[in-house]
Amino acid sequence: MYCNGIIIRRESDERYRGIDSCDSRGENWYLYDDPELEAFYEENIERTYYDMGIENWVCVCTDMEYIRKYIKKSQELGIKYRLLLCETNIPQPQFEPPKCERIFLGFDHAYTGGDYYSSVYNEVPYVFSQFKVNENELLGTYEEMTAYLAARQEFVSTHPPYTLEGGDFAVYRLWELKDLI
C-alpha cells in the first residue's frame, strides 16, 4: 500500500473512527469558511472533484505547512480534531509521514474524496453482519477486508442494480497520528 497523506477530521464522541465524513461522526476538512484554507484545499487536495480527468488520486494532504495551519486555526477556534494517516493501493499522492506516535485504527472501504462514503460503516452492520468490526467500527485485518470485498462483489452480482452504493472505492489502512506539531 502507498502512504498517501493526512485527512483532518473534527473529533466526535462516536465509536466510528474511519473516513466517512458526516457531522455526527466527525466531519473531514471542516474549516471551509476560511478562504485561505479552502482555496488550498480545492486546488491541492480535492482535485478529483474539480478535474474528472485525474485518476488514481486520493484526496488527502501531503503539505505539512498546510496541516500545521489547519491545526493552529482549529486550536484558535477551540475545535477538537483528529489526524488520519491514509494508506491505499492508489499511487497518488505519495507522502512521507512525520515522525510521531501512530495508532492503528483498521481498514475502511470508501470513496477517495468528497464525503468519503464508507461501505464498511454503512453496509457491514446492516447487509454483511457476518463480518465483525473492531472497536473503531472498522475491519481489523486486510484478510477480513478481502473477504468482505468478495462478499460485497457477490452481493452486487446477485441483486438489482443500485442496491448498494457504487462508485470509485478504495481500501484504506488508517492510522491516527498523535502529538503532531
C-alpha positions in Angstrom: 0.0 0.0 0.0 1.1 3.6 -0.6 1.2 6.2 2.2 -1.0 8.9 0.6 -1.3 11.6 3.2 -3.4 13.1 6.0 -7.1 13.9 6.4 -8.1 16.3 9.3 -11.4 15.3 11.0 -13.4 17.1 13.6 -13.4 15.0 16.7 -16.6 13.3 17.8 -17.8 11.1 20.6 -18.9 8.3 18.1 -17.1 4.9 18.2 -16.7 5.1 14.4 -13.1 6.3 13.7 -12.9 5.8 9.9 -13.0 8.1 7.0 -16.8 8.6 6.2 -17.5 12.3 6.6 -20.6 13.2 8.4 -21.2 15.8 11.0 -22.3 13.4 13.7 -19.3 11.1 13.2 -16.6 13.8 12.7 -16.5 16.0 9.6 -13.5 16.0 7.3 -11.9 19.3 6.2 -14.4 21.3 8.3 -12.8 24.8 8.0 -14.4 25.6 4.7 -15.3 29.1 5.9 -11.7 30.2 5.9 -10.9 31.5 2.4 -7.1 30.8 2.5 -7.5 27.2 3.8 -10.4 26.5 1.4 -8.5 27.7 -1.6 -5.6 25.5 -0.9 -8.0 22.5 -0.2 -9.7 23.0 -3.6 -6.5 23.3 -5.6 -4.3 20.7 -3.9 -6.5 18.2 -2.0 -9.9 17.7 -3.6 -8.5 17.6 -7.1 -10.7 14.8 -8.4 -13.9 16.8 -7.7 -12.8 19.6 -10.0 -10.8 17.7 -12.6 -12.6 14.5 -13.5 -9.6 13.6 -15.7 -7.4 12.9 -12.7 -7.4 9.2 -12.0 -5.6 7.3 -9.2 -5.7 10.2 -6.7 -6.7 10.2 -3.1 -8.0 13.5 -1.7 -5.6 13.8 1.2 -3.0 16.4 2.2 0.8 16.0 1.8 1.8 19.5 2.8 2.8 19.7 6.4 2.8 23.5 6.4 -0.9 23.4 5.5 -1.6 20.7 8.1 0.0 22.9 10.8 -2.0 26.0 9.6 -5.2 23.8 9.9 -4.2 22.6 13.3 -3.4 26.2 14.5 -6.7 27.5 13.2 -8.6 24.6 14.8 -7.0 25.3 18.1 -7.7 29.1 17.9 -11.4 28.2 17.3 -11.5 25.6 20.1 -12.2 22.8 17.6 -11.0 19.3 18.7 -9.6 17.4 15.7 -8.1 14.1 14.7 -5.4 13.4 12.1 -5.9 10.3 9.9 -3.0 9.0 8.1 -4.3 7.2 5.0 -2.7 4.3 3.1 -4.3 2.9 -0.1 -3.4 1.0 -3.2 -3.8 4.2 -5.2 -0.4 5.6 -6.2 -1.0 9.3 -5.9 -0.3 11.3 -3.9 2.6 9.8 -2.0 3.7 11.1 1.3 6.5 10.6 3.8 4.7 10.8 7.2 6.2 12.8 10.0 7.7 11.1 13.0 5.1 10.9 15.7 3.0 8.4 17.5 0.7 6.3 15.3 -2.3 4.3 16.4 -3.6 1.7 14.0 -7.4 2.1 13.6 -8.3 -0.6 11.0 -9.4 -0.9 7.4 -12.1 1.1 5.7 -13.5 0.9 2.1 -14.5 4.4 1.0 -14.6 7.0 -1.8 -11.3 8.7 -2.4 -12.8 12.2 -1.8 -16.0 14.2 -1.4 -17.9 12.8 1.5 -15.6 9.7 1.7 -18.7 7.5 1.9 -17.6 4.3 3.7 -19.2 1.0 2.7 -17.8 -0.6 5.9 -19.7 1.9 8.1 -22.9 1.9 6.0 -23.1 -1.7 5.0 -21.4 -4.1 7.3 -23.8 -3.8 10.2 -26.9 -4.0 8.0 -26.1 -6.2 5.0 -22.9 -8.0 5.9 -23.4 -8.8 9.6 -21.2 -11.9 9.2 -18.3 -9.5 9.4 -17.4 -8.1 12.8 -15.9 -4.6 13.1 -13.3 -3.7 15.7 -13.6 -1.1 18.5 -13.2 1.7 15.8 -16.1 0.2 13.7 -13.6 -0.8 11.0 -12.3 -4.1 9.8 -9.3 -5.2 11.8 -7.2 -7.0 9.2 -6.6 -7.0 5.5 -7.8 -10.6 5.3 -11.1 -9.5 6.7 -11.3 -6.7 4.2 -10.5 -9.1 1.3 -13.3 -11.4 2.4 -15.7 -8.5 2.8 -14.9 -7.2 -0.7 -15.6 -10.7 -2.1 -18.9 -11.0 -0.3 -19.8 -7.4 -1.5 -19.0 -8.3 -5.1 -21.1 -11.5 -4.9 -24.0 -9.4 -3.4 -23.7 -6.8 -6.2 -23.7 -9.6 -8.9 -26.9 -11.2 -7.5 -29.0 -8.2 -6.5 -30.7 -5.5 -8.5 -28.5 -2.6 -9.6 -28.0 0.2 -7.1 -28.9 -1.9 -4.1 -25.5 -1.0 -2.7 -23.7 2.3 -3.2 -21.5 2.2 -6.3 -18.5 4.3 -7.2 -14.8 4.6 -7.1 -13.9 3.0 -3.7 -10.5 2.4 -2.3 -9.4 0.2 0.6 -7.9 2.4 3.3 -5.5 1.3 6.1 -6.0 4.1 8.7 -3.8 5.3 11.4 -4.4 8.1 13.9 -1.5 10.5 14.4 -0.8 11.8 17.9 1.4 14.6 19.1 2.0 16.2 15.7 3.0 19.9 15.7 
